[in-house]
Amino acid sequence: MEENGAHGSTRLSAAPCGRIRLNTPRNRPSNTDRNTGPGSVRIVGGRWRGTRLDVPAVVGLRPTSDRVRETLFNWLQPALPGARVLDLFAGTGALGLEAVSRGAAHALLVERDAGLVAALIATAARLPGGDAVTVRRGDALQIAAGLPAGSVDLAFVDPPFAADLWRPALEALAPAMAADAWLYVESSSAQPAFPGGAWRLHRELQTREAHCALYRRDG
């Protein structure tokens, strides 16, 4: 469900230990689990670049900002061609759609909200090559647990912060991840989520409200 884009400018600055810190405007909303109204985000790269995705007023919906996604996908670009992608708490679908736009072979977008699912289906239908996107409505943990072993090369795990679903989601997802898979986890900056086990931290990014981390699986 990603992080809400702030109004106004956003600035990147360096931070120690391979971490990037995003400095955002002081008047940014502090409630990370409340979307206060409609808006839009856009796909920032690839064949669907510039496509706008509506952001309806759904509690818990935090679309990842354009700037954060641009940084994330610069990290991921070598791994995207031909990748099988899972966007487990899809929301607007910005992460999964961005991956396909930049060369992933397929993305499965999982979302339980009926209105968001309808919007995702409509978006995929209007995009050229949108048949590379599959949308499933249902419980993210159940769907993740039912995926074939080794069928996911890249997973985005960004549940509503208040639900505290990171650990159960990562446990449900683990068998489906390929041996050298990539995993993006977005969690509260106050309580970062770490997958542990065979996952090695590749890059991380810190905003005022979110801790964004990219991991690589070691065998």
C-alpha positions in Angstrom: 0.0 0.0 0.0 3.0 2.2 -0.1 3.8 5.6 1.2 1.7 8.7 0.6 3.4 11.3 -1.7 3.8 14.7 0.0 2.7 17.9 -1.6 5.6 20.1 -2.6 9.2 19.2 -3.2 11.0 16.2 -1.8 14.8 16.1 -1.5 17.2 13.2 -1.4 20.2 13.4 0.9 23.0 11.0 1.8 23.0 9.0 5.1 25.5 6.6 6.6 25.7 2.8 6.1 24.4 2.7 2.6 21.1 4.3 3.6 19.3 7.1 1.7 17.2 9.5 3.7 14.3 11.5 2.2 13.8 14.9 3.7 10.1 15.9 3.2 8.2 19.1 4.0 7.5 19.9 7.6 3.7 20.1 7.1 3.5 16.5 5.9 0.6 14.5 7.5 1.8 12.4 10.4 -0.9 9.7 10.3 0.5 7.1 8.0 -2.6 4.9 8.0 -5.1 7.5 6.9 -5.6 8.6 3.3 -7.4 11.9 3.5 -8.8 12.1 0.0 -8.5 11.3 -3.7 -5.4 12.1 -5.7 -3.1 10.4 -8.1 0.4 9.0 -8.5 2.1 8.2 -11.8 4.2 5.5 -13.3 7.6 7.1 -13.6 9.5 4.9 -16.0 9.3 2.4 -18.9 6.7 1.9 -21.6 3.8 3.2 -19.4 5.7 6.2 -18.1 3.4 9.1 -17.2 0.3 6.9 -16.7 -1.7 8.3 -13.8 -3.2 6.0 -11.2 -6.1 7.3 -9.1 -5.7 7.3 -5.3 -9.2 6.9 -3.8 -10.0 7.8 -0.1 -9.4 4.4 1.5 -8.1 4.2 5.0 -4.7 2.5 5.1 -3.9 3.4 1.5 -0.4 5.0 1.3 0.7 5.1 -2.3 4.5 5.1 -2.6 5.6 8.5 -3.8 7.0 9.0 -7.3 10.4 9.9 -5.9 10.7 6.8 -3.7 9.6 4.5 -6.5 12.1 6.1 -8.9 14.9 5.4 -6.4 13.7 1.8 -5.8 13.4 0.9 -9.5 16.8 2.4 -10.2 18.1 -0.2 -7.7 16.0 -3.0 -9.3 16.5 -2.2 -13.0 19.0 -5.0 -13.7 16.7 -7.6 -12.1 13.5 -6.6 -13.9 13.7 -8.0 -17.4 11.6 -11.2 -17.5 10.9 -11.1 -13.7 7.8 -12.7 -12.2 6.5 -10.1 -9.8 4.1 -10.2 -6.8 2.5 -7.0 -5.4 1.0 -8.5 -2.3 -0.9 -5.5 -0.9 -1.3 -3.7 -4.2 -3.5 -0.7 -3.4 -3.2 1.5 -6.5 -0.9 -1.1 -8.1 1.9 1.5 -8.5 4.7 -0.9 -7.6 3.6 -3.9 -9.6 2.6 -1.8 -12.6 5.9 0.1 -12.5 7.7 -3.3 -12.6 5.9 -4.4 -15.7 6.3 -1.0 -17.3 10.1 -1.4 -16.9 10.4 -4.9 -18.3 9.0 -7.5 -15.8 7.3 -10.4 -17.6 4.3 -10.6 -15.4 2.9 -9.1 -12.2 0.2 -10.5 -9.8 -1.5 -7.7 -7.9 -3.3 -8.9 -4.8 -5.9 -6.6 -3.1 -8.9 -7.2 -0.9 -10.8 -3.9 -1.3 -13.4 -4.3 -4.0 -13.2 -0.7 -5.2 -9.4 -0.9 -5.6 -9.6 -4.2 -7.4 -12.1 -2.8 -9.9 -9.7 0.2 -10.5 -6.8 -2.2 -11.0 -8.6 -4.3 -13.5 -9.7 -1.2 -15.4 -6.2 0.2 -15.4 -4.7 -3.0 -16.7 -7.3 -3.2 -19.4 -6.5 0.2 -20.8 -2.7 -0.2 -20.9 -1.1 -1.7 -24.0 0.3 -5.0 -22.9 -1.8 -4.9 -19.8 -2.4 -8.7 -20.2 0.9 -9.1 -18.4 -0.9 -8.0 -15.2 -3.2 -10.3 -13.2 -5.4 -8.9 -10.4 -6.7 -11.1 -7.7 -9.1 -10.1 -4.9 -8.7 -11.8 -1.6 -6.7 -12.3 1.6 -3.1 -11.6 0.9 -1.7 -14.2 3.3 -3.9 -17.0 1.9 -3.1 -16.1 -1.7 0.7 -15.9 -0.9 0.6 -19.2 0.9 -1.0 -20.9 -2.1 1.5 -19.7 -4.8 3.7 -22.4 -6.4 7.1 -22.9 -5.0 9.8 -20.7 -6.5 7.3 -18.8 -8.7 8.2 -15.3 -7.6 11.3 -13.4 -8.5 10.4 -10.1 -6.9 7.9 -9.4 -4.2 6.6 -6.1 -2.8 5.3 -6.3 0.8 3.8 -3.0 2.0 0.7 -3.7 4.1 -1.2 -1.1 6.1 1.1 -0.1 9.0 -1.6 -0.5 11.7 -2.3 -4.2 10.6 1.2 -5.4 11.6 1.1 -8.0 8.9 4.8 -8.0 7.9 5.9 -11.2 9.7 2.9 -13.3 8.7 3.1 -12.1 5.2 6.8 -12.9 4.9 6.3 -16.4 6.4 3.4 -17.1 4.0 5.4 -15.9 1.0 8.7 -17.6 1.7 8.1 -20.9 -0.1 7.0 -19.0 -3.3 10.2 -17.0 -3.5 12.8 -18.1 -6.0 16.3 -19.0 -4.7 17.8 -15.6 -5.8 14.6 -13.5 -5.4 14.3 -9.9 -4.5 12.1 -8.6 -1.7 11.0 -5.0 -1.0 9.5 -4.3 2.4 8.0 -1.0 3.4 7.2 -0.5 7.1 6.8 2.2 9.7 9.9 4.2 10.4 9.1 3.8 14.1 9.0 0.0 13.9 11.0 -1.2 10.9 10.3 -4.8 9.7 13.2 -7.1 8.9 12.7 -10.5 7.2 15.8 -12.2 8.7 16.8 -15.7 7.7 18.3 -16.0 4.2 17.5 -12.4 3.3 20.5 -10.0 2.9 19.9 -6.2 2.9 20.8 -4.7 -0.4 19.7 -1.1 -0.1 17.5 0.9 2.3 15.8 4.3 2.3 14.3 6.2 5.2 11.6 8.8 5.0 9.9 10.6 7.9 7.2 8.0 8.1 8.5 4.9 6.4 11.4 2.5 6.3 11.9 1.1 2.8 14.3 -1.8 2.4 15.3 -4.0 -0.6 16.6 -7.5 0.2 18.2 -10.3 -1.9 17.7 -13.9 -1.1 20.9 -15.9 -0.6 20.0 -19.4 -2.0 
